Amino acid sequence: MTTTGKRTLLGYVAFCGLILVLPFLLRGNSYLLNKSALYMALAMATVALSFTWGYAGILNLGQAVSFGIGAYAMAMHLKLVASAGNPGGLPDFMTWNSVGTLPLVWTPFHSLLVSVILGIGVSVLVSTLIGWFIFRARISGVFVAIITLALLVVVNLVVVTEQGLTAGWNGITNLADVTVGGVDIGSYGFGFYYLVGITLVVVLLLGWYATRTKTGLVLRAINSNTQRARYLGYDVAAYETFAYASSAGVAAIAGMYYAVGNSFASPTFMAVPFSLSIVIWCAVGGRRSLIAAAIGALVVNAIQGALSSDLLDVSNLVIGALFVIIVLFLPEGIVPEIGGAFRRIWTSLVGYSGARPHTPKERMPGQGTSKFTGGQK
Amino acid sequence: MFSFGTLLSGLSIGSILLLVALGLAIIYGTMGVINLAHGDFLMIGAYATWYLQKYWHMGLIATLPVVFIVGCIVGLVVEKTVVRYLYRRPLDTILATWGISILLEEAVNLGAGSNLKYVQLPGMLSGDWVLFGAHVGVYRILIIGIALALLIATSVLFFRTDFGLKVRAVVSNPETAEGHGVNSGLIYAATFAYGSGLAAFAGALVAPIKSVSPTMGIHYIVDAFLVVVVGGVGSLLGLFVSAGIIGEMESIIGFAIDDTTAKVIIFLAVIAIIRFRPQGLFVSKVRQPS
């Protein structure tokens, strides 16, 4: 393993360690535990986006489609559990919308396991189909962004319109707690926090592993020169579809946790502002590194959470301005910049002769030339 | 199932889409910038119309040129402060213009309030004409006429004037154009301002028939993107035809089934079209985004 690889791994270990000890730093404050768990769910969706965007170069503006599908799958299950006492087990909003019997598409969601499988499965299926169509057509760059944005708008519109099935604008509210094997996980305690935290750690480590496999290498090759990757005989569309669909699966899991933590799922989870927020977090942290993306999501959400309690009116202005400034001046994101600054200080203090010249490419994990052999073993 | 009135309503939807898509395509075609704030230029146009009508008591038609200029100025400011630093980073323009979009929406939200605004239609334009046995709003016909006039004006501007020649020179090769004394920075700024002005103009036109709100832009911009994707970037005729098709689909399917189904079918149709004609229906050569 190269020095960059070791340093990256060290970063992952430190970050994961911090996730594990944070509840003790928060002294078990249940409100903060819940907030942290929610932010980690958002971080998970952002990590998934950085896998497609930072590594494979697919700017998916519709990440919230998968996130929302996951959230709704989980909310449908928990709503059915909460409605068990109602006549016919019918959720309240269906009665309000004069839906007499439980619709057929809702029936599988009685089971938690089936709901989880469906939530992930439907997201993966939808993105595989869309991805297969657009990547086979060699659509790339900004057009992928436009198509995924249009997909997002259409899905959102359908969810809002189908009131009898989705509760429309209001979303599915008043959900039950998740119970696995008779144990109530809740959403305000250590149990839920660690469930989300450990999933995030697993996602990060799996993602880190994936970027170091040959598939990860090919994805980066496609990002830096699609045409050449194609000439070398790689099935570019298949790799791109894989990245897009696997990212969708992870985003769906994140959406499920988000629904559990909030005790509701609403169309805002798959609205344009939310979906582009995921892109913002990813860009602010640093799109070319999974962990930087996660940090971006956590930091921006923490700041926004703190701002919006005091300055509700201007918090969006601050976020918008921050974003424009970061795109203009720190296009690689804040985490690689801070990392680079630390390295410069370290080098000047210790006079570490082994340090290589400081170039933008060197700062991105997995972008240095030494990594070229690193992935192939 | 559908009447002449439905057809004409589709044409008027298509006309608005055409104006928005025209600006998007000009800006993308000239400088490779995807402008997510374009819908907000439309929104600003609508708010400007509301403001001029409410506080300056101007008639709708009189506001149109003013709103166009307001749109140009806002576009110019955005180009000069942000967009011009991103000409070599097309994906980043999506991000930066989204940031601008948030800023514009929040600014309008704080300045004018988030409640819906309504713009009055002048009495002489709010009537109906009976054409081929159908009642047709006079205003819808006016929209179609204005959009066609602007399409023609735009094509004259880009293909028959000295300015248009310079724009096309910069598009085909910025370095060579600069070598011949064309100020490419000025051309980019002017083109961006013109595209923004068109969006604001479209906003003024829809203001009397739709409710005006800070987030109204997003609906138009996504449809307009689809128009650009189907029509192709390099072809004004392509934009014209695809705006017509998408407008008609929205109107006819919306009338026969409902608006949501119309959007779903349009989206699926667009995906199917680009699967086989990724460069758009009407462009013969592929334009590779750099």
Interface residues (C-beta under 8 A of the other chain):
Chain A: L59 L61 I130 F133 I134 R136 A137 R138 I139 S140 G141 V142 F143 A145 I146 I147 L149 A150 L151 V153 V154 L157 V158 T161 V272 P273 L276 V279 I280 A283 D313 V314 N316 L317 I319 G320 A321 L322 F323 V324 V327 L328 P331
Chain B: Y28 I34 V82 Y85 L86 R89 P90 L91 D92 I94 L95 A96 W98 G99 I100 S101 I102 L103 E105 E106 A107 L110 I218 H219 V222 F225 L226 V228 V229 D258 T260 K263 V264 F267 V270 I271 A272 I274 R275 F276 P278 P289
